[in-house]
Amino acid sequence: MNGFRDASGEGNREAVDATCDREQPVGQTICASGSAPPKMLCGRLGRFCEKLVRRRPLEWREGSGGGLARCLSILDLVALGVGSTLGAGVYVLAGEVARDKAGPAIVLCFLVAAVTCVLSGLCYAELGARVPCSGSAYLYSYVTAGQLCAFVTGWNLILSYVIGSASVARAWSTTIDSLTGHHMSRALQESVPLRVPFLASYLDFFSLGLVLLLTARESALVTKILTGVNLFALGFIVLSGFVNGRLHRWQLTERDYELTKSESNGTLSLGPLGSGGFVPFGLEGVLRGAATCFYAFVGFDCIATAGEEARHPQRAVPLGTVISLFICFLAYCGVSAALTLMVPYYQIDSHSPLPEAFLHAGWPWARYVVAVGTLCALSSSLLGAMFPVPRVILAMAEDGLLFRALARVHPRTHTPIAATVVSGTLAALMAFLFELNHLVDLMSIGTLLAYSLAAFSRCLLHSPSLGTKPTTRACALTGNQTGTFWFLALLLTVLSLVLAQWPGRLVSGDPAATAVTALLLLLIVGLTFILWRQPQSPAPLSFKVPALPVLPLVSIFVNMYLMMQMTSMTWAQFGIWMAIGFAIYFGYGIRHSLETSEPQPAASSSHTHL
């Protein structure tokens, strides 16, 4: 299926180097002089480092790529992207962020998150047009940044998709529980309680069964139907919300808060007031809310993973990505605005915001419309979240970075059966054990890193040699330009850390913080200008990212800045996940990779180029 293989074996390395940038083996460069034992040691170290940065060329291997059927149209891809995105974020997450983090400024939170995803989405769209195969950002990283970077990207995509499936299943269970008067949760808390920190208060058998049931069936038609019902319900929510809304609820004061508290006589659980007004929790609240709201946009990249199943991937993948993001952006902004206009933000129910909002507005019958839309949205989101992860696992397993048994494709349905079963089981167990709020931030940090690596992969394609003549390796840039992009990515990461950790010192004009920030900005702008002056590839494409290389670099910065908003506990959990991944890679993947474990065939006359 992923038929791109290294067309150059160890015996013809000189020909490969002549075609690309004539780089010398690392070990020979390091050990040009010295005694025999150091030469052997450095040679081994050099070969080890070569494996970490070994890039996979886009060399199409005969007989490959036919494992999955090309049956998805642009409409299918848009339905898949919208369906996997408009889920728990619009029906559940909006209430939590508006109540506790941003207030009416949740509209700005979704705007910041949407801009972040649009920047990444444009990079995804061009990379999807260049590389019409399954694997998503994993494959993009492999053909540009190297094997280790590709594994980190794929491993984080697996984390994102699995947690996405688990979190949506938990939201599904919570919705059903609220419609039944919370009888299900009370019964499970009494019969199978959990008293373990960072786990759910009870074992959620409903979520477990839901994930396992939907894992066994994938249907583009079902996804389109559920997405259509969801969009109809969201349209109703937005229109009725503006009809029942009052602009005064975006200008609330402490007097309004005290009046609501006195009228409720302690029967209402009110959230914090902050400073009142449209931005009650300040810029910090908007940024923290945006980092959380990013979870709501996760899912559009599943379109790129379906490139090998799209009928016309060079056209369908970019269009599907851009259209999906635009539809989701309109839906999130409309629903969040309607919600905060109908109900004061401190009165929003964080678990069931929209049904309770219509009760507050005096339209109790509308909660059933909301319930139908919620269930359809969560169902399509669950299907969309489970769709890409088996294909990412399949791509990594076929390359030898994960266990080869996961690369099995069902002969009749042409679906990755082994990867589907494993990923579905893992998602079901996470839904069974964890609460929704424990999963959201961990999913966001993994996805932000994967999106940053995808944008970085697009930066590495900034070269005039691409697409002009056949090559046998994915040589995107000369060594100096590649090193410059790596250094730029490091500078952007440091800048995002400084801005996240020293906002008060920068505002107060602290000399040290100001000097460090100014130096970083000067270096970043100077290096970006130098790279911008370099010639670009003239190869015709159905879609190209505008404003290269500025836009991908801005995407990296925004993603890293949002990552810095996460808590230390989230970073610790992320570190554990990455430790497990590195154990698999260095214990199995680096030794079984197709780039090093098998003899490589000669280059064919058929090429697929970046």
Stockholm file with secondary structure:
# STOCKHOLM 1.0

chainA/1-610         MNGFRDASGEGNREAVDATCDREQPVGQTICASGSAPPKMLCGRLGRFCEKLVRRRPLEWREGSGGGLARCLSILDLVALGVGSTLGAGVYVLAGEVARDKAGPAIVLCFLVAAVTCVLSGLCYAELGARVPCSGSAYLYSYVTAGQLCAFVTGWNLILSYVIGSASVARAWSTTIDSLTGHHMSRALQESVPLRVPFLASYLDFFSLGLVLLLTARESALVTKILTGVNLFALGFIVLSGFVNGRLHRWQLTERDYELTKSESNGTLSLGPLGSGGFVPFGLEGVLRGAATCFYAFVGFDCIATAGEEARHPQRAVPLGTVISLFICFLAYCGVSAALTLMVPYYQIDSHSPLPEAFLHAGWPWARYVVAVGTLCALSSSLLGAMFPVPRVILAMAEDGLLFRALARVHPRTHTPIAATVVSGTLAALMAFLFELNHLVDLMSIGTLLAYSLAAFSRCLLHSPSLGTKPTTRACALTGNQTGTFWFLALLLTVLSLVLAQWPGRLVSGDPAATAVTALLLLLIVGLTFILWRQPQSPAPLSFKVPALPVLPLVSIFVNMYLMMQMTSMTWAQFGIWMAIGFAIYFGYGIRHSLETSEPQPAASSSHTHL
#=GR chainA/1-610 SS CCCBCCCCCGGGHHHHHHHTTCCCCHHHHHTSSSCHHHHHHHHHHHHHHHHHHCCCCCCBCTTCSCSSCCCBCHHHHHHHHHHHHSSHIIIIIHHHHIIIIIGGGHHHHHHHHHHHHHHHHHHHHHHHHHCCSTTTHHHHHHTTTCHHHHHHHHHHHHHHHHHHHHHHHHHHHHHHHHHTTTHHHHHHHHHSBCCCTTSCSBCCHHHHHHHHHHHTCCCHHHHHHHHHHHHHHHHHHHHHHHHHCCGGGGSCCHHHHHHHHHHHTTCSCCCCCTTCSSSTTHHHHHHHHHHHHHHHHTTTTHHHHTGGGBSSHHHHHHHHHHHHHHHHHHHHHHHHHHHHHHSCGGGCCSSSHHHHHHHHHTCTTHHHHHHHHHHHHHHHHHHHHHTHHHHHHHHHHHTTSSCGGGGCCCTTTCSCHHHHHHHHHHHHHHHHHCCHHHHHHHHHHHHHHHHHHHHHHHHTTCCTTTTTSCCSSCCCSCHHHHHHHHHHHHHHHHHHHHHHHCHHHHHTTCHHHHHHHHHHHHHHHHHHHHHHTSCCCCCCCSCCCSSTTHHHHHHHHHHHHHHTTSCHHHHHHHHHHHHHHHHHIIIIIHHHCHHHHSCCCCCCSCCCCC
#=GC SS_cons         CCCBCCCCCGGGHHHHHHHTTCCCCHHHHHTSSSCHHHHHHHHHHHHHHHHHHCCCCCCBCTTCSCSSCCCBCHHHHHHHHHHHHSSHIIIIIHHHHIIIIIGGGHHHHHHHHHHHHHHHHHHHHHHHHHCCSTTTHHHHHHTTTCHHHHHHHHHHHHHHHHHHHHHHHHHHHHHHHHHTTTHHHHHHHHHSBCCCTTSCSBCCHHHHHHHHHHHTCCCHHHHHHHHHHHHHHHHHHHHHHHHHCCGGGGSCCHHHHHHHHHHHTTCSCCCCCTTCSSSTTHHHHHHHHHHHHHHHHTTTTHHHHTGGGBSSHHHHHHHHHHHHHHHHHHHHHHHHHHHHHHSCGGGCCSSSHHHHHHHHHTCTTHHHHHHHHHHHHHHHHHHHHHTHHHHHHHHHHHTTSSCGGGGCCCTTTCSCHHHHHHHHHHHHHHHHHCCHHHHHHHHHHHHHHHHHHHHHHHHTTCCTTTTTSCCSSCCCSCHHHHHHHHHHHHHHHHHHHHHHHCHHHHHTTCHHHHHHHHHHHHHHHHHHHHHHTSCCCCCCCSCCCSSTTHHHHHHHHHHHHHHTTSCHHHHHHHHHHHHHHHHHIIIIIHHHCHHHHSCCCCCCSCCCCC
//
